[in-house]
C-alpha cells in the first residue's frame, strides 16, 4: 500500500535501538514493477531493498544526514588540517569509504545554486548534494544505496572504512559501531 508520507519510497519502521529488529518494511507494487522509472528515482532495486532489509533484520541505521535536522544534519563542518592550520570545510554527511568528490550542490526549489543559512553558515534547508553516479565507493550501502558501485556495508577495515565521527543515526544509536560490526 502506498503511503501518503513516503509515496513509493521503500522504508522500514524502526522503534527499537541498535541491533533491534524493525517492525516492518514497506515496499509498494509500483516500486517492484516500475522499472526503469523507480530505479531512476531510487537507485538499483536490489541495493535499495538490502538497505531496508538491513534496518529491518539487523537493527542498523542510516549513515547519512537529513535536511533541517540539527542532530543528523545533511551538511556539517569537518575540520581539516592544512599548511595554514585548521580549516572547517562544509561536508555532505554520508559515511563512505572514500571522500565523495564528484557532486554538485542544488537547490531543491529552484534547481539553481544553493544559499547559505545566515545563522549556522551551512547550506540552507533546500540544498542537497547531487552525486555523479560515477563516484567510486564500495561502502556504505547504508549511506548511498543508489550508487551502483556501492554494494557493501562499512566495517572497521581501511578498505570499507567506517567514519565513526560522522554525525549520523548509525553512529549515534550504535555507539559509533560500524554497520558490519552490529
Legacy VTK file of the C-alpha trace (Angstrom):
# vtk DataFile Version 3.0
C-alpha trace
ASCII
DATASET POLYDATA
POINTS 182 float
0.000 0.000 0.000
1.342 3.415 -0.947
1.999 5.693 1.994
0.880 9.312 1.914
4.114 10.290 3.634
6.635 8.078 1.837
4.926 7.562 -1.524
6.745 4.830 -3.432
9.910 5.207 -1.389
10.695 1.972 0.455
11.028 2.454 4.190
11.410 0.476 7.383
9.678 1.295 10.653
12.232 1.057 13.439
11.116 1.643 17.016
13.954 -0.102 18.855
17.593 0.580 19.478
20.772 -0.677 17.887
20.582 -4.325 16.911
16.817 -4.495 17.486
14.816 -5.783 14.517
12.457 -3.292 12.879
8.667 -3.562 12.818
8.136 -3.874 9.060
9.308 -2.803 5.616
7.021 -1.007 3.178
7.634 -1.740 -0.499
4.927 -0.632 -2.928
3.822 -2.588 -6.003
4.868 0.428 -8.093
8.418 0.183 -6.707
8.578 -3.520 -7.604
7.060 -3.243 -11.089
8.006 0.282 -12.145
11.330 -0.444 -13.843
13.146 1.665 -15.050
11.306 4.680 -13.588
11.666 3.553 -9.965
15.331 2.674 -10.475
15.958 6.140 -11.925
14.404 7.679 -8.808
15.640 5.386 -6.013
18.625 3.511 -7.455
19.310 -0.172 -8.048
16.316 -2.013 -6.559
18.436 -4.774 -5.031
20.645 -2.311 -3.183
17.677 -0.250 -2.051
15.993 -3.391 -0.722
19.184 -4.532 1.075
19.354 -1.073 2.692
15.821 -1.522 4.066
16.276 -5.224 4.917
19.383 -4.458 6.990
17.448 -1.898 9.041
14.582 -4.361 9.481
16.563 -7.530 10.223
19.716 -6.266 11.943
18.608 -3.032 13.583
21.163 -0.812 11.892
20.502 2.750 10.808
21.157 5.207 8.001
24.628 6.637 7.631
23.561 9.969 6.192
22.099 13.232 7.389
18.721 14.837 6.813
17.836 18.357 5.623
16.999 20.609 8.565
17.978 18.059 11.224
20.219 19.571 13.892
21.210 16.180 15.338
21.912 14.437 11.992
22.480 17.340 9.580
22.756 16.871 5.826
25.882 19.082 5.929
28.334 19.755 8.725
31.650 21.485 9.267
34.513 18.995 9.119
37.876 20.087 10.484
40.768 19.596 8.083
44.407 20.439 8.710
46.356 22.365 6.097
49.733 24.126 5.989
47.899 27.231 7.246
46.282 25.371 10.150
42.756 24.119 10.723
40.126 24.752 8.049
36.460 23.927 8.587
35.021 22.585 5.341
31.295 22.176 4.648
30.892 18.438 4.077
27.899 16.339 2.985
27.039 13.899 5.795
27.446 10.485 4.099
29.576 7.718 5.630
31.535 6.321 2.680
34.888 4.560 2.418
36.230 7.285 0.085
35.581 11.002 0.082
32.834 11.895 -2.371
34.478 14.192 -4.886
32.141 14.305 -7.845
28.956 16.124 -6.844
27.132 19.384 -7.286
25.023 21.343 -4.833
21.478 22.031 -5.970
18.553 23.969 -4.558
15.512 21.670 -4.470
13.082 24.522 -5.088
14.791 26.466 -7.859
17.194 23.869 -9.264
19.857 26.563 -9.121
22.639 27.454 -6.743
22.317 26.885 -3.021
22.054 29.615 -0.421
23.698 29.726 2.995
21.924 29.933 6.327
22.920 33.251 7.931
22.867 31.785 11.459
24.735 28.478 11.009
26.891 29.316 7.999
25.871 25.976 6.489
23.896 25.463 3.303
20.180 26.124 3.733
17.424 23.513 4.057
16.642 23.446 0.339
20.184 22.463 -0.628
21.059 18.859 -1.483
24.179 17.234 -2.886
23.632 15.566 -6.259
26.205 12.811 -6.693
27.549 11.771 -10.058
26.833 8.038 -10.438
30.496 7.627 -11.433
31.657 8.174 -7.845
33.633 5.056 -6.985
32.844 3.924 -3.478
32.371 0.418 -2.103
30.677 1.304 1.197
28.405 2.036 2.791
25.111 0.862 1.358
23.535 2.487 4.435
24.792 5.878 3.220
24.213 5.840 -0.547
22.307 2.761 -1.722
21.564 4.423 -5.056
25.170 4.474 -6.319
25.788 1.406 -8.485
29.338 0.741 -7.229
28.264 0.943 -3.596
27.312 -2.598 -2.659
28.961 -3.214 0.738
28.400 -2.333 4.371
31.081 -0.366 6.164
33.369 -2.150 8.598
36.485 -1.459 10.614
38.990 -2.089 7.820
40.673 0.532 5.647
39.018 -0.851 2.503
35.407 -0.432 3.709
36.220 2.203 6.317
33.577 3.315 8.806
33.671 7.005 9.774
32.757 6.798 13.431
32.888 10.587 13.870
30.232 11.438 11.248
27.048 12.878 12.840
24.627 10.192 11.608
21.991 7.976 13.178
24.083 4.764 12.956
26.924 6.314 14.951
24.546 7.827 17.482
22.286 4.820 18.015
25.030 2.173 17.866
27.795 3.852 19.891
29.962 4.552 16.803
29.962 0.863 15.722
30.079 0.120 12.014
27.061 -1.493 10.413
29.043 -4.679 9.786
30.121 -4.807 13.442
26.472 -4.602 14.569
LINES 1 183
182 0 1 2 3 4 5 6 7 8 9 10 11 12 13 14 15 16 17 18 19 20 21 22 23 24 25 26 27 28 29 30 31 32 33 34 35 36 37 38 39 40 41 42 43 44 45 46 47 48 49 50 51 52 53 54 55 56 57 58 59 60 61 62 63 64 65 66 67 68 69 70 71 72 73 74 75 76 77 78 79 80 81 82 83 84 85 86 87 88 89 90 91 92 93 94 95 96 97 98 99 100 101 102 103 104 105 106 107 108 109 110 111 112 113 114 115 116 117 118 119 120 121 122 123 124 125 126 127 128 129 130 131 132 133 134 135 136 137 138 139 140 141 142 143 144 145 146 147 148 149 150 151 152 153 154 155 156 157 158 159 160 161 162 163 164 165 166 167 168 169 170 171 172 173 174 175 176 177 178 179 180 181
